[in-house]
């Protein structure tokens, strides 16, 4: 099980990093909402290795049998490796590759709410964003948010994959 988790976790981690970097560099002129969709799509695509890892374990290492619990555990462990890779990559991106990202995204968010809300509502929302600005400049928080996002999506994919791929041993009566 350990080899399967490591192999498919590394595959997932590499995929999520390659897709994120491609999205960041190839899509830098796209609107933030489109970049966000591309980012989530990249997470889902990279986490397909959860399904393939569970299937590999069941078919190649465990004689075609895997319980729901073991399949879920394998999927979560693969997701954790991908989440760790993505969290680290996000910190590197924000700290070294594009240190202006938080300020640029903040300015974009302010402009969007300014254009979509009446003045009174804008002031309330602006104060909320201003209070959150310092928090989102925290490196650890950025890591944790990206890590948690991948883990949550990975858990959902692990749950679905475990339900689909679970197979109990055939018993003879």
PAZA-804599 format. One record per residue (C-alpha): residue in three letters; residue number from 1; x, y, z. Coordinates in steps of 0.05 Angstrom, whole numbers. Each point is the difference from the previous one (the first is absolute). Last residue first. Layout:
! PAZA-804599
<r><aa>ALA</aa><i>NUM</i><x>X</x><y>Y</y><z>Z</z></r>
...
This chain:
! PAZA-804599
<r><aa>UNK</aa><i>173</i><x>-422</x><y>-425</y><z>18</z></r>
<r><aa>UNK</aa><i>172</i><x>59</x><y>27</y><z>-39</z></r>
<r><aa>UNK</aa><i>171</i><x>19</x><y>72</y><z>16</z></r>
<r><aa>UNK</aa><i>170</i><x>22</x><y>50</y><z>-52</z></r>
<r><aa>UNK</aa><i>169</i><x>46</x><y>52</y><z>30</z></r>
<r><aa>UNK</aa><i>168</i><x>-29</x><y>71</y><z>4</z></r>
<r><aa>UNK</aa><i>167</i><x>11</x><y>52</y><z>-53</z></r>
<r><aa>UNK</aa><i>166</i><x>3</x><y>75</y><z>11</z></r>
<r><aa>UNK</aa><i>165</i><x>14</x><y>37</y><z>-65</z></r>
<r><aa>UNK</aa><i>164</i><x>-62</x><y>44</y><z>-9</z></r>
<r><aa>UNK</aa><i>163</i><x>-12</x><y>18</y><z>73</z></r>
<r><aa>UNK</aa><i>162</i><x>75</x><y>10</y><z>12</z></r>
<r><aa>UNK</aa><i>161</i><x>4</x><y>45</y><z>-62</z></r>
<r><aa>UNK</aa><i>160</i><x>-58</x><y>43</y><z>23</z></r>
<r><aa>UNK</aa><i>159</i><x>30</x><y>8</y><z>69</z></r>
<r><aa>UNK</aa><i>158</i><x>70</x><y>12</y><z>-26</z></r>
<r><aa>UNK</aa><i>157</i><x>-26</x><y>53</y><z>-49</z></r>
<r><aa>UNK</aa><i>156</i><x>-36</x><y>36</y><z>57</z></r>
<r><aa>UNK</aa><i>155</i><x>61</x><y>-6</y><z>45</z></r>
<r><aa>UNK</aa><i>154</i><x>45</x><y>26</y><z>-56</z></r>
<r><aa>UNK</aa><i>153</i><x>-44</x><y>61</y><z>-9</z></r>
<r><aa>UNK</aa><i>152</i><x>5</x><y>14</y><z>75</z></r>
<r><aa>UNK</aa><i>151</i><x>74</x><y>-16</y><z>2</z></r>
<r><aa>UNK</aa><i>150</i><x>14</x><y>45</y><z>-60</z></r>
<r><aa>UNK</aa><i>149</i><x>-36</x><y>59</y><z>32</z></r>
<r><aa>UNK</aa><i>148</i><x>33</x><y>-13</y><z>68</z></r>
<r><aa>UNK</aa><i>147</i><x>70</x><y>3</y><z>-30</z></r>
<r><aa>UNK</aa><i>146</i><x>-16</x><y>64</y><z>-38</z></r>
<r><aa>UNK</aa><i>145</i><x>-29</x><y>32</y><z>62</z></r>
<r><aa>UNK</aa><i>144</i><x>56</x><y>-26</y><z>45</z></r>
<r><aa>UNK</aa><i>143</i><x>56</x><y>26</y><z>-44</z></r>
<r><aa>UNK</aa><i>142</i><x>-32</x><y>68</y><z>-7</z></r>
<r><aa>UNK</aa><i>141</i><x>-11</x><y>2</y><z>76</z></r>
<r><aa>UNK</aa><i>140</i><x>73</x><y>-18</y><z>12</z></r>
<r><aa>UNK</aa><i>139</i><x>24</x><y>55</y><z>-46</z></r>
<r><aa>UNK</aa><i>138</i><x>-43</x><y>54</y><z>33</z></r>
<r><aa>UNK</aa><i>137</i><x>-20</x><y>54</y><z>-51</z></r>
<r><aa>UNK</aa><i>136</i><x>-70</x><y>-28</y><z>2</z></r>
<r><aa>UNK</aa><i>135</i><x>-8</x><y>20</y><z>73</z></r>
<r><aa>UNK</aa><i>134</i><x>24</x><y>70</y><z>-13</z></r>
<r><aa>UNK</aa><i>133</i><x>-54</x><y>10</y><z>-53</z></r>
<r><aa>UNK</aa><i>132</i><x>-57</x><y>-31</y><z>41</z></r>
<r><aa>UNK</aa><i>131</i><x>-16</x><y>64</y><z>38</z></r>
<r><aa>UNK</aa><i>130</i><x>4</x><y>41</y><z>-64</z></r>
<r><aa>UNK</aa><i>129</i><x>-46</x><y>-50</y><z>-34</z></r>
<r><aa>UNK</aa><i>128</i><x>-52</x><y>8</y><z>55</z></r>
<r><aa>UNK</aa><i>127</i><x>6</x><y>76</y><z>-2</z></r>
<r><aa>UNK</aa><i>126</i><x>-10</x><y>-1</y><z>-75</z></r>
<r><aa>UNK</aa><i>125</i><x>-62</x><y>-43</y><z>8</z></r>
<r><aa>UNK</aa><i>124</i><x>-32</x><y>51</y><z>46</z></r>
<r><aa>UNK</aa><i>123</i><x>21</x><y>59</y><z>-44</z></r>
<r><aa>UNK</aa><i>122</i><x>-25</x><y>-36</y><z>-63</z></r>
<r><aa>UNK</aa><i>121</i><x>-68</x><y>-11</y><z>33</z></r>
<r><aa>UNK</aa><i>120</i><x>-8</x><y>74</y><z>10</z></r>
<r><aa>UNK</aa><i>119</i><x>26</x><y>18</y><z>-70</z></r>
<r><aa>UNK</aa><i>118</i><x>-45</x><y>-49</y><z>-37</z></r>
<r><aa>UNK</aa><i>117</i><x>35</x><y>-65</y><z>-21</z></r>
<r><aa>UNK</aa><i>116</i><x>25</x><y>-29</y><z>-65</z></r>
<r><aa>UNK</aa><i>115</i><x>52</x><y>49</y><z>-26</z></r>
<r><aa>UNK</aa><i>114</i><x>32</x><y>14</y><z>68</z></r>
<r><aa>UNK</aa><i>113</i><x>-3</x><y>-75</y><z>15</z></r>
<r><aa>UNK</aa><i>112</i><x>40</x><y>-16</y><z>-62</z></r>
<r><aa>UNK</aa><i>111</i><x>50</x><y>57</y><z>10</z></r>
<r><aa>UNK</aa><i>110</i><x>14</x><y>-22</y><z>72</z></r>
<r><aa>UNK</aa><i>109</i><x>10</x><y>-72</y><z>-23</z></r>
<r><aa>UNK</aa><i>108</i><x>49</x><y>21</y><z>-55</z></r>
<r><aa>UNK</aa><i>107</i><x>40</x><y>42</y><z>50</z></r>
<r><aa>UNK</aa><i>106</i><x>3</x><y>-59</y><z>47</z></r>
<r><aa>UNK</aa><i>105</i><x>22</x><y>-46</y><z>-56</z></r>
<r><aa>UNK</aa><i>104</i><x>56</x><y>48</y><z>-20</z></r>
<r><aa>UNK</aa><i>103</i><x>22</x><y>9</y><z>73</z></r>
<r><aa>UNK</aa><i>102</i><x>0</x><y>-75</y><z>12</z></r>
<r><aa>UNK</aa><i>101</i><x>36</x><y>-15</y><z>-65</z></r>
<r><aa>UNK</aa><i>100</i><x>56</x><y>52</y><z>7</z></r>
<r><aa>UNK</aa><i>99</i><x>51</x><y>-52</y><z>24</z></r>
<r><aa>UNK</aa><i>98</i><x>-8</x><y>-37</y><z>-66</z></r>
<r><aa>UNK</aa><i>97</i><x>55</x><y>-53</y><z>-5</z></r>
<r><aa>UNK</aa><i>96</i><x>32</x><y>7</y><z>69</z></r>
<r><aa>UNK</aa><i>95</i><x>-50</x><y>5</y><z>58</z></r>
<r><aa>UNK</aa><i>94</i><x>-67</x><y>-11</y><z>-35</z></r>
<r><aa>UNK</aa><i>93</i><x>26</x><y>-54</y><z>-47</z></r>
<r><aa>UNK</aa><i>92</i><x>44</x><y>-34</y><z>52</z></r>
<r><aa>UNK</aa><i>91</i><x>-59</x><y>-1</y><z>49</z></r>
<r><aa>UNK</aa><i>90</i><x>-46</x><y>-28</y><z>-53</z></r>
<r><aa>UNK</aa><i>89</i><x>50</x><y>-54</y><z>-18</z></r>
<r><aa>UNK</aa><i>88</i><x>6</x><y>-21</y><z>73</z></r>
<r><aa>UNK</aa><i>87</i><x>-76</x><y>-5</y><z>6</z></r>
<r><aa>UNK</aa><i>86</i><x>-4</x><y>-38</y><z>-66</z></r>
<r><aa>UNK</aa><i>85</i><x>51</x><y>-52</y><z>19</z></r>
<r><aa>UNK</aa><i>84</i><x>-32</x><y>-10</y><z>69</z></r>
<r><aa>UNK</aa><i>83</i><x>-69</x><y>-6</y><z>-31</z></r>
<r><aa>UNK</aa><i>82</i><x>25</x><y>-52</y><z>-51</z></r>
<r><aa>UNK</aa><i>81</i><x>31</x><y>-41</y><z>57</z></r>
<r><aa>UNK</aa><i>80</i><x>-63</x><y>7</y><z>42</z></r>
<r><aa>UNK</aa><i>79</i><x>-43</x><y>-22</y><z>-59</z></r>
<r><aa>UNK</aa><i>78</i><x>39</x><y>-65</y><z>-7</z></r>
<r><aa>UNK</aa><i>77</i><x>-10</x><y>-13</y><z>74</z></r>
<r><aa>UNK</aa><i>76</i><x>-75</x><y>15</y><z>-6</z></r>
<r><aa>UNK</aa><i>75</i><x>-8</x><y>-47</y><z>-58</z></r>
<r><aa>UNK</aa><i>74</i><x>37</x><y>-57</y><z>34</z></r>
<r><aa>UNK</aa><i>73</i><x>-42</x><y>10</y><z>63</z></r>
<r><aa>UNK</aa><i>72</i><x>-65</x><y>0</y><z>-40</z></r>
<r><aa>UNK</aa><i>71</i><x>20</x><y>-65</y><z>-35</z></r>
<r><aa>UNK</aa><i>70</i><x>19</x><y>-31</y><z>67</z></r>
<r><aa>UNK</aa><i>69</i><x>-68</x><y>20</y><z>30</z></r>
<r><aa>UNK</aa><i>68</i><x>-41</x><y>-23</y><z>-60</z></r>
<r><aa>UNK</aa><i>67</i><x>34</x><y>-67</y><z>0</z></r>
<r><aa>UNK</aa><i>66</i><x>46</x><y>-21</y><z>-56</z></r>
<r><aa>UNK</aa><i>65</i><x>3</x><y>-66</y><z>-38</z></r>
<r><aa>UNK</aa><i>64</i><x>26</x><y>-15</y><z>-70</z></r>
<r><aa>UNK</aa><i>63</i><x>59</x><y>-41</y><z>25</z></r>
<r><aa>UNK</aa><i>62</i><x>28</x><y>55</y><z>45</z></r>
<r><aa>UNK</aa><i>61</i><x>61</x><y>28</y><z>-37</z></r>
<r><aa>UNK</aa><i>60</i><x>-18</x><y>4</y><z>-73</z></r>
<r><aa>UNK</aa><i>59</i><x>-76</x><y>7</y><z>-3</z></r>
<r><aa>UNK</aa><i>58</i><x>-18</x><y>34</y><z>66</z></r>
<r><aa>UNK</aa><i>57</i><x>64</x><y>41</y><z>7</z></r>
<r><aa>UNK</aa><i>56</i><x>-3</x><y>22</y><z>-73</z></r>
<r><aa>UNK</aa><i>55</i><x>-73</x><y>19</y><z>7</z></r>
<r><aa>UNK</aa><i>54</i><x>13</x><y>41</y><z>62</z></r>
<r><aa>UNK</aa><i>53</i><x>58</x><y>35</y><z>-35</z></r>
<r><aa>UNK</aa><i>52</i><x>-41</x><y>12</y><z>-63</z></r>
<r><aa>UNK</aa><i>51</i><x>-57</x><y>32</y><z>39</z></r>
<r><aa>UNK</aa><i>50</i><x>47</x><y>44</y><z>41</z></r>
<r><aa>UNK</aa><i>49</i><x>39</x><y>16</y><z>-64</z></r>
<r><aa>UNK</aa><i>48</i><x>-63</x><y>37</y><z>-21</z></r>
<r><aa>UNK</aa><i>47</i><x>24</x><y>51</y><z>51</z></r>
<r><aa>UNK</aa><i>46</i><x>42</x><y>34</y><z>-53</z></r>
<r><aa>UNK</aa><i>45</i><x>-60</x><y>11</y><z>-44</z></r>
<r><aa>UNK</aa><i>44</i><x>-42</x><y>27</y><z>58</z></r>
<r><aa>UNK</aa><i>43</i><x>55</x><y>48</y><z>22</z></r>
<r><aa>UNK</aa><i>42</i><x>11</x><y>24</y><z>-71</z></r>
<r><aa>UNK</aa><i>41</i><x>-74</x><y>13</y><z>-9</z></r>
<r><aa>UNK</aa><i>40</i><x>1</x><y>41</y><z>65</z></r>
<r><aa>UNK</aa><i>39</i><x>57</x><y>42</y><z>-27</z></r>
<r><aa>UNK</aa><i>38</i><x>-31</x><y>9</y><z>-69</z></r>
<r><aa>UNK</aa><i>37</i><x>-64</x><y>24</y><z>34</z></r>
<r><aa>UNK</aa><i>36</i><x>40</x><y>49</y><z>42</z></r>
<r><aa>UNK</aa><i>35</i><x>37</x><y>25</y><z>-61</z></r>
<r><aa>UNK</aa><i>34</i><x>-67</x><y>14</y><z>-33</z></r>
<r><aa>UNK</aa><i>33</i><x>-23</x><y>39</y><z>61</z></r>
<r><aa>UNK</aa><i>32</i><x>66</x><y>37</y><z>2</z></r>
<r><aa>UNK</aa><i>31</i><x>-8</x><y>25</y><z>-72</z></r>
<r><aa>UNK</aa><i>30</i><x>52</x><y>-25</y><z>-48</z></r>
<r><aa>UNK</aa><i>29</i><x>67</x><y>35</y><z>-14</z></r>
<r><aa>UNK</aa><i>28</i><x>38</x><y>-46</y><z>47</z></r>
<r><aa>UNK</aa><i>27</i><x>-30</x><y>-62</y><z>-33</z></r>
<r><aa>UNK</aa><i>26</i><x>62</x><y>-31</y><z>-30</z></r>
<r><aa>UNK</aa><i>25</i><x>44</x><y>15</y><z>61</z></r>
<r><aa>UNK</aa><i>24</i><x>-48</x><y>-14</y><z>57</z></r>
<r><aa>UNK</aa><i>23</i><x>-38</x><y>-56</y><z>-35</z></r>
<r><aa>UNK</aa><i>22</i><x>64</x><y>-35</y><z>-22</z></r>
<r><aa>UNK</aa><i>21</i><x>28</x><y>6</y><z>70</z></r>
<r><aa>UNK</aa><i>20</i><x>-64</x><y>-28</y><z>30</z></r>
<r><aa>UNK</aa><i>19</i><x>-3</x><y>-57</y><z>-51</z></r>
<r><aa>UNK</aa><i>18</i><x>73</x><y>-19</y><z>13</z></r>
<r><aa>UNK</aa><i>17</i><x>-9</x><y>4</y><z>75</z></r>
<r><aa>UNK</aa><i>16</i><x>-65</x><y>-41</y><z>1</z></r>
<r><aa>UNK</aa><i>15</i><x>31</x><y>-52</y><z>-46</z></r>
<r><aa>UNK</aa><i>14</i><x>63</x><y>-7</y><z>42</z></r>
<r><aa>UNK</aa><i>13</i><x>-40</x><y>-8</y><z>63</z></r>
<r><aa>UNK</aa><i>12</i><x>-48</x><y>-51</y><z>-31</z></r>
<r><aa>UNK</aa><i>11</i><x>57</x><y>-42</y><z>-28</z></r>
<r><aa>UNK</aa><i>10</i><x>36</x><y>6</y><z>68</z></r>
<r><aa>UNK</aa><i>9</i><x>-63</x><y>-23</y><z>36</z></r>
<r><aa>UNK</aa><i>8</i><x>-9</x><y>-56</y><z>-51</z></r>
<r><aa>UNK</aa><i>7</i><x>70</x><y>-27</y><z>15</z></r>
<r><aa>UNK</aa><i>6</i><x>0</x><y>13</y><z>74</z></r>
<r><aa>UNK</aa><i>5</i><x>-70</x><y>-29</y><z>12</z></r>
<r><aa>UNK</aa><i>4</i><x>15</x><y>-60</y><z>-43</z></r>
<r><aa>UNK</aa><i>3</i><x>67</x><y>-13</y><z>34</z></r>
<r><aa>UNK</aa><i>2</i><x>-32</x><y>5</y><z>69</z></r>
<r><aa>UNK</aa><i>1</i><x>-56</x><y>-48</y><z>-18</z></r>
